[in-house]
Amino acid sequence: MSRVSDNDKKAATRIFKDAVPLLEQPEALRERAEKDGYLFFKGLLDKNELRQARSQMLHVMKQWGLLSSQHAIEEGIGDHEAINKLSLESFRGYGVPWELYKQVQRLESFHELAHQPALLGAFRTLFDCEVLPHPRNIARIVMPHRELKATPSHQDFIHIQGTPVTWTAWFPLGDCPRELGGLSMLEGSYKSGVLGVTEHGGAGGLESVLCNMDLEWAEGDYEIGDVIIFHSHTVHKALPNQQGNQIRLSCDFRYQPAHLPIDRGSLQPHGGEAVLPWEEVYEGWMNDNLKYYWKELPLQLSDWDENVRWQKEKIC
C-alpha cells in the first residue's frame, strides 16, 4: 500500500538554520548542502527590490478586481467573493487566470529579481563555477480559493530535467510565516534520486511517493529577504494557507553550473513561447542586459524525457 499520505503528514521536527555565515566558509557551505540538500539564507535579498515587484504584482491583481477594497493594496488581502467566482480550470496550473499571469510575466521588476548579486554570489560559492540563471522564471500567486489545494510533496527535477545539479531558489515577496504556507523540506531526500509519482490536484499535478523514508521535515518562518535554495531531487512541499484571505506571493527561480546540460524548455518563458513569446515578455523593458542573456553562451542542450516525469509509482 502506498504511504504517500503517511509521510506527507509527518510533523516537521527540524527548523531551518541560517547559512549566511557559511558564505565566508565555502567548504562548510558545500558540506551542509551535501548533507541536507538545501540551504536557508536569512535576509540575503534586497528587500526594496522585492517590495517593488510585490507592489506591481498586487496592482495587476487589483486591476482584475481580486483584492479587497477594505484594505490597502500592499496588504495583499484577497476579495474572497471575487476569487471564488473564478473557475480553477481558468488557472491552467498558474494559480490565477492565464491572462492575469501573462501580465505578471511581463514585469521587468519580477525577472530582475533572479539576477540579484547576492543570490548569484551564493550560487557561485555553492557550485564553485560560473552560474546560469534559467530564464524561465516562475511567479507563484497563491490565492485563498476554497477549491485550491496546497502544493504536495514533490521533486523539481521531473518538471525541469536537464542536469540534476539544478537548484531552485524560492522566496516570498513579503513576510511568510508558516501559517501563510511557506515551503517545507525533507532533509537529505535528494540522495534517494528520482522518486515515483502519483497524481495530485495541487500545483504541478504530481506527488512524490515517499516509501519508508526515515527522514525529517524541516520548516521555518520566512521574512521578506529570506531565501531557501534546494537541489532538484530534494523533496519539498507547501504548507497550507491558514491566514484567511491573505494572498501568498513568491518566486521560483532555477540555477545551475553553466557548463552542464539544460533542457530546451527551461530557455522559454513560463507557459511556453507558443503562447507567450519573449518579444511579448520584453516589451517596454529598460534593461537590455536581462534580455536573451543566455544566447551568447555555449550551452549544452538536452531534450525532454517524458519517462522521467512519469516514473512508475512504487508500492511500499
C-alpha positions as CSV (number, residue, x, y, z in Angstrom):
1,M,0.0,0.0,0.0
2,S,1.3,3.5,-0.9
3,R,2.5,5.5,2.1
4,V,2.4,8.9,0.4
5,S,0.0,10.4,2.8
6,D,1.6,8.9,5.9
7,N,5.0,10.5,5.1
8,D,3.4,13.8,3.9
9,K,1.5,14.2,7.2
10,K,4.6,13.8,9.4
11,A,5.1,16.9,11.6
12,A,8.3,18.9,11.0
13,T,11.0,18.2,13.6
14,R,13.7,20.5,12.3
15,I,14.0,24.3,12.0
16,F,15.9,26.0,9.2
17,K,19.5,27.0,10.0
18,D,20.8,30.3,8.6
19,A,23.6,29.6,6.1
20,V,24.6,33.2,5.6
21,P,27.7,32.8,7.9
22,L,28.8,29.9,5.7
23,L,29.1,32.2,2.7
24,E,32.6,33.1,4.1
25,Q,33.3,29.3,4.6
26,P,32.7,27.7,1.1
27,E,33.7,24.2,2.2
28,A,31.4,24.3,5.2
29,L,28.6,25.6,3.0
30,R,29.0,22.8,0.5
31,E,29.2,20.2,3.3
32,R,25.8,21.4,4.7
33,A,24.3,21.4,1.1
34,E,25.7,17.9,0.7
35,K,24.1,16.7,3.9
36,D,20.7,18.4,3.8
37,G,20.0,19.1,0.1
38,Y,19.0,22.7,0.8
39,L,20.3,25.9,2.3
40,F,18.4,28.7,4.0
41,F,19.7,32.3,3.9
42,K,18.3,34.9,6.3
43,G,17.9,38.4,4.9
44,L,20.1,37.7,1.8
45,L,18.0,39.6,-0.7
46,D,17.4,43.3,-1.4
47,K,14.0,44.0,0.4
48,N,13.3,47.1,-1.6
49,E,13.5,45.2,-4.9
50,L,11.2,42.5,-3.6
51,R,8.7,45.1,-2.4
52,Q,8.7,46.8,-5.8
53,A,7.9,43.5,-7.6
54,R,5.3,42.7,-4.9
55,S,3.6,46.1,-5.4
56,Q,3.5,45.7,-9.2
57,M,2.0,42.2,-9.0
58,L,-0.6,43.3,-6.5
59,H,-1.6,46.2,-8.7
60,V,-2.2,43.7,-11.5
61,M,-4.5,41.8,-9.2
62,K,-6.2,45.0,-8.2
63,Q,-7.0,45.7,-11.9
64,W,-8.6,42.3,-12.1
65,G,-10.8,43.1,-9.0
66,L,-9.3,40.3,-6.9
67,L,-8.1,42.4,-3.9
68,S,-10.3,43.6,-1.0
69,S,-11.4,47.2,-1.2
70,Q,-11.4,47.3,2.6
71,H,-7.6,47.0,2.8
72,A,-4.5,48.8,1.4
73,I,-3.2,47.1,-1.8
74,E,0.2,46.4,-0.2
75,E,-1.5,44.2,2.4
76,G,-2.4,41.6,-0.3
77,I,-5.8,40.7,1.1
78,G,-8.0,39.0,-1.5
79,D,-11.6,39.6,-2.2
80,H,-13.0,36.3,-1.2
81,E,-16.2,36.5,-3.2
82,A,-14.5,37.6,-6.4
83,I,-11.7,35.0,-6.1
84,N,-14.2,32.1,-5.5
85,K,-16.2,33.1,-8.6
86,L,-13.2,32.1,-10.7
87,S,-13.1,28.6,-12.1
88,L,-9.9,26.7,-11.2
89,E,-9.9,25.5,-14.9
90,S,-9.1,29.1,-16.0
91,F,-5.9,29.0,-13.9
92,R,-4.2,26.4,-16.1
93,G,-2.0,25.5,-13.2
94,Y,-0.7,29.0,-12.7
95,G,-2.7,29.9,-9.6
96,V,-4.5,32.8,-11.3
97,P,-6.3,33.2,-14.7
98,W,-3.8,32.8,-17.6
99,E,-4.3,36.4,-18.9
100,L,-3.5,37.8,-15.5
101,Y,-0.4,35.6,-15.2
102,K,0.8,36.8,-18.6
103,Q,0.7,40.4,-17.2
104,V,2.8,39.3,-14.2
105,Q,5.3,37.6,-16.5
106,R,5.8,40.8,-18.4
107,L,7.0,42.7,-15.3
108,E,10.7,43.6,-15.7
109,S,11.0,44.0,-11.9
110,F,9.9,40.4,-11.4
111,H,12.6,38.9,-13.7
112,E,15.2,41.3,-12.4
113,L,15.0,39.6,-9.0
114,A,16.6,36.4,-10.4
115,H,19.8,38.4,-11.1
116,Q,20.3,39.9,-7.6
117,P,24.1,39.9,-7.0
118,A,23.8,38.3,-3.5
119,L,21.7,35.4,-4.9
120,L,24.1,34.8,-7.8
121,G,27.0,35.1,-5.4
122,A,25.6,32.4,-3.2
123,F,25.2,30.0,-6.1
124,R,28.8,30.7,-7.3
125,T,30.0,29.8,-3.9
126,L,27.9,26.6,-3.9
127,F,28.8,25.5,-7.4
128,D,32.4,26.8,-7.4
129,C,32.0,27.8,-11.1
130,E,30.1,30.1,-13.4
131,V,26.3,30.1,-12.8
132,L,23.5,30.0,-15.4
133,P,20.2,31.5,-14.1
134,H,17.4,29.9,-16.1
135,P,15.3,32.5,-17.9
136,R,12.0,30.5,-17.2
137,N,11.2,32.4,-14.0
138,I,8.0,31.3,-12.2
139,A,5.7,33.6,-10.2
140,R,3.7,31.8,-7.5
141,I,0.4,33.6,-6.7
142,V,-1.5,31.5,-4.2
143,M,-5.0,32.9,-3.7
144,P,-7.4,31.8,-1.0
145,H,-9.7,29.9,-3.3
146,R,-11.8,27.3,-1.5
147,E,-11.0,24.6,-4.0
148,L,-7.3,25.2,-4.2
149,K,-5.0,22.5,-2.8
150,A,-1.6,23.1,-1.3
151,T,1.4,22.0,-3.4
152,P,2.1,18.4,-2.5
153,S,5.5,16.7,-1.7
154,H,7.4,16.7,-5.0
155,Q,10.8,17.0,-6.7
156,D,11.5,19.8,-9.2
157,F,13.7,17.6,-11.5
158,I,10.7,15.8,-13.1
159,H,9.4,19.2,-14.2
160,I,12.6,20.8,-15.4
161,Q,15.1,18.0,-16.2
162,G,18.5,19.0,-17.8
163,T,21.2,18.4,-15.2
164,P,20.1,17.2,-11.7
165,V,22.6,19.8,-10.4
166,T,19.9,22.4,-10.9
167,W,18.9,24.2,-7.8
168,T,15.7,26.2,-7.1
169,A,15.7,29.5,-5.2
170,W,12.3,30.1,-3.5
171,F,11.5,33.2,-1.6
172,P,8.3,35.1,-0.7
173,L,7.6,38.6,-1.7
174,G,6.6,39.7,1.8
175,D,6.7,38.1,5.2
176,C,5.5,34.5,5.1
177,P,5.0,32.7,8.5
178,R,4.3,29.0,8.4
179,E,0.6,29.8,8.7
180,L,0.7,31.5,5.3
181,G,2.1,28.5,3.5
182,G,5.9,28.6,3.1
183,L,7.9,25.7,1.9
184,S,9.0,22.7,4.0
185,M,12.0,20.5,3.1
186,L,12.5,16.8,3.6
187,E,16.1,16.8,4.7
188,G,18.5,14.6,2.8
189,S,15.8,13.3,0.4
190,Y,17.7,14.2,-2.7
191,K,20.1,11.3,-2.1
192,S,17.3,8.9,-3.0
193,G,17.3,10.0,-6.6
194,V,14.2,10.5,-8.7
195,L,11.1,9.0,-6.9
196,G,7.9,7.6,-8.3
197,V,4.9,9.9,-8.5
198,T,1.1,9.8,-8.3
199,E,-1.4,12.3,-9.5
200,H,-2.4,15.2,-7.2
201,G,-4.7,18.2,-7.5
202,G,-2.2,20.7,-6.3
203,A,0.3,22.8,-8.3
204,G,2.4,20.6,-10.6
205,G,-0.2,17.9,-10.6
206,L,2.2,15.2,-9.2
207,E,3.1,14.0,-5.8
208,S,6.2,12.1,-4.9
209,V,5.7,8.6,-3.5
210,L,7.7,8.5,-0.2
211,C,8.4,4.9,0.6
212,N,9.6,4.2,4.1
213,M,11.9,7.2,4.1
214,D,13.3,7.6,7.6
215,L,13.9,11.4,7.1
216,E,12.7,14.5,8.9
217,W,10.8,17.5,7.6
218,A,12.3,21.0,8.2
219,E,10.4,24.3,8.1
220,G,10.5,27.8,9.4
221,D,9.0,31.3,9.2
222,Y,10.2,33.4,6.2
223,E,10.6,37.2,6.4
224,I,10.9,39.3,3.3
225,G,14.6,39.0,2.1
226,D,14.9,35.3,3.2
227,V,15.5,32.7,0.5
228,I,15.8,28.9,0.5
229,I,17.6,27.1,-2.2
230,F,17.5,23.3,-2.9
231,H,18.6,20.5,-5.1
232,S,16.3,19.4,-7.9
233,H,15.9,16.0,-6.2
234,T,15.1,17.4,-2.8
235,V,11.5,16.6,-1.8
236,H,9.6,19.7,-0.6
237,K,6.0,20.8,-0.2
238,A,4.0,23.9,0.6
239,L,2.3,24.3,3.9
240,P,-1.5,25.1,3.8
241,N,-2.5,28.8,3.9
242,Q,-4.3,29.3,7.3
243,Q,-4.5,33.1,7.2
244,G,-7.9,33.6,5.7
245,N,-7.9,35.9,2.7
246,Q,-4.2,36.6,2.6
247,I,-2.6,36.1,-0.8
248,R,0.9,34.5,-0.8
249,L,3.3,35.9,-3.5
250,S,6.6,34.1,-4.1
251,C,9.2,33.3,-6.7
252,D,10.6,30.1,-8.1
253,F,13.9,30.7,-9.9
254,R,16.4,28.0,-11.1
255,Y,20.2,28.0,-11.3
256,Q,22.8,25.5,-12.4
257,P,26.5,25.3,-13.4
258,A,26.7,26.9,-16.8
259,H,28.7,24.1,-18.4
260,L,26.1,21.3,-17.5
261,P,23.1,20.3,-19.7
262,I,19.9,22.4,-19.7
263,D,16.6,21.3,-21.1
264,R,15.4,23.4,-24.0
265,G,12.2,24.2,-22.3
266,S,14.0,26.0,-19.5
267,L,15.0,28.6,-22.0
268,Q,11.4,29.5,-22.8
269,P,9.0,31.8,-20.8
270,H,6.9,30.0,-18.2
271,G,4.0,28.8,-20.2
272,G,5.9,28.3,-23.4
273,E,6.9,30.6,-26.3
274,A,4.0,29.4,-28.4
275,V,1.6,31.3,-26.2
276,L,3.9,33.8,-24.6
277,P,6.9,34.7,-26.8
278,W,9.9,36.5,-25.3
279,E,9.2,39.5,-27.6
280,E,5.9,40.0,-25.7
281,V,7.5,39.5,-22.3
282,Y,10.3,42.0,-23.1
283,E,8.1,44.7,-24.5
284,G,8.8,48.1,-22.8
285,W,11.8,46.8,-20.7
286,M,14.6,49.2,-19.9
287,N,17.5,46.8,-19.1
288,D,18.7,45.1,-22.2
289,N,21.1,43.0,-20.2
290,L,18.2,41.0,-18.9
291,K,17.1,40.0,-22.4
292,Y,18.3,36.8,-24.2
293,Y,21.4,36.8,-22.0
294,W,21.8,33.0,-22.4
295,K,22.0,33.1,-26.2
296,E,25.7,34.1,-26.3
297,L,26.7,31.2,-24.0
298,P,28.0,27.8,-25.3
299,L,25.1,25.9,-23.8
300,Q,24.9,22.1,-23.7
301,L,21.2,21.5,-24.6
302,S,19.3,18.4,-23.6
303,D,15.9,17.1,-24.7
304,W,12.8,16.4,-22.6
305,D,12.2,12.8,-21.5
306,E,8.6,12.1,-20.7
307,N,9.6,8.9,-18.9
308,V,11.3,10.9,-16.2
309,R,8.1,12.8,-15.5
310,W,6.1,9.7,-15.1
311,Q,8.2,7.3,-13.0
312,K,6.2,4.2,-12.1
313,E,4.6,4.6,-8.7
314,K,6.3,2.5,-6.1
315,I,4.3,0.3,-3.7
316,C,5.6,0.5,-0.1
